[in-house]
Structure formats: structure tokens, C-alpha cells
Amino acid sequence: GGVPLAGYFVWSLMDNFEWAFGYTKRFGIVYIDYPTQRRIIKDSGYWYRDTIAANGGSL
């Protein structure tokens, strides 16, 4: 039993509206500080990491 799963994708209904906001709205699982280019993982990024590590067990 089971389904062969090749990977996970972070996607939502609202992702399709990103193009309309350009750079004025922040989306994604990593925050970028534009002046320094520093990347900061958001809480959703840690959730995604944990979901992958648990093979989807937290879903």
C-alpha cells in the first residue's frame, strides 16, 4: 500500500497572486533582508524542514 512520493512542494491558493504584488509583499519560507542580502528562515520554513524530515508525518 501507499503512493510513490517523489517530493513535497510548498504551495497555496494565495501563491498565484504573488505576481500582482511584485516586491511590495513578502512571500515564501525565507525572509530576505534586501540591504544586507541576509536570509532568515521563517517559522514556516522550519515547519517545512520538519515535515520533510518526518516523511510527511506532521501533516
VEXVEXKOL-435950 format. One record per residue (C-alpha): z, x, y; residue in three letters; residue number from 1. Coordinates in steps of 0.2 Angstrom, whole numbers. Last residue first. Example, Ala and Ser with C-alpha at 12.3 -4.5 7.8 and 13.67 -1.06 7.14 Angstrom:
# VEXVEXKOL-435950
+-------+-------+-------+---------+-----+
|     w |     u |     v | residuo | num |
+-------+-------+-------+---------+-----+
|    36 |    68 |    -5 |     SER |   2 |
|    39 |    62 |   -22 |     ALA |   1 |
+-------+-------+-------+---------+-----+
***
This chain:
# VEXVEXKOL-435950
+-------+-------+-------+---------+-----+
|     w |     u |     v | residuo | num |
+-------+-------+-------+---------+-----+
|    40 |     3 |    83 |     LEU |  59 |
|    54 |    17 |    80 |     SER |  58 |
|    47 |    22 |    63 |     GLY |  57 |
|    30 |    26 |    70 |     GLY |  56 |
|    28 |    42 |    60 |     ASN |  55 |
|    46 |    47 |    66 |     ALA |  54 |
|    39 |    62 |    75 |     ALA |  53 |
|    26 |    51 |    83 |     ILE |  52 |
|    38 |    38 |    89 |     THR |  51 |
|    50 |    52 |    96 |     ASP |  50 |
|    36 |    60 |   106 |     ARG |  49 |
|    30 |    43 |   113 |     TYR |  48 |
|    48 |    39 |   118 |     TRP |  47 |
|    49 |    56 |   126 |     TYR |  46 |
|    34 |    52 |   136 |     GLY |  45 |
|    40 |    35 |   141 |     SER |  44 |
|    56 |    43 |   148 |     ASP |  43 |
|    44 |    54 |   159 |     LYS |  42 |
|    39 |    72 |   156 |     ILE |  41 |
|    38 |    82 |   172 |     ILE |  40 |
|    23 |    92 |   176 |     ARG |  39 |
|    24 |   104 |   190 |     ARG |  38 |
|     7 |   105 |   200 |     GLN |  37 |
|    18 |   112 |   215 |     THR |  36 |
|    10 |   101 |   229 |     PRO |  35 |
|     5 |    87 |   217 |     TYR |  34 |
|    21 |    85 |   207 |     ASP |  33 |
|    14 |    77 |   191 |     ILE |  32 |
|    24 |    64 |   181 |     TYR |  31 |
|    19 |    64 |   163 |     VAL |  30 |
|    18 |    48 |   152 |     ILE |  29 |
|     5 |    40 |   162 |     GLY |  28 |
|     2 |    30 |   178 |     PHE |  27 |
|     7 |    34 |   196 |     ARG |  26 |
|    -1 |    23 |   209 |     LYS |  25 |
|   -10 |    29 |   225 |     THR |  24 |
|   -22 |    41 |   216 |     TYR |  23 |
|   -35 |    29 |   212 |     GLY |  22 |
|   -28 |    11 |   212 |     PHE |  21 |
|   -44 |     2 |   205 |     ALA |  20 |
|   -47 |    15 |   192 |     TRP |  19 |
|   -29 |    11 |   184 |     GLU |  18 |
|   -33 |    -7 |   181 |     PHE |  17 |
|   -38 |    -5 |   163 |     ASN |  16 |
|   -21 |     4 |   159 |     ASP |  15 |
|   -12 |   -13 |   163 |     MET |  14 |
|   -16 |   -20 |   146 |     LEU |  13 |
|    -8 |    -5 |   138 |     SER |  12 |
|   -12 |    11 |   129 |     TRP |  11 |
|    -3 |    26 |   122 |     VAL |  10 |
|   -14 |    30 |   107 |     PHE |   9 |
|    -7 |    35 |    90 |     TYR |   8 |
|   -16 |    44 |    76 |     GLY |   7 |
|   -26 |    45 |    59 |     ALA |   6 |
|   -17 |    30 |    51 |     LEU |   5 |
|   -23 |    26 |    33 |     PRO |   4 |
|   -15 |     9 |    30 |     VAL |   3 |
|    -2 |     4 |    18 |     GLY |   2 |
|     0 |     0 |     0 |     GLY |   1 |
+-------+-------+-------+---------+-----+
***
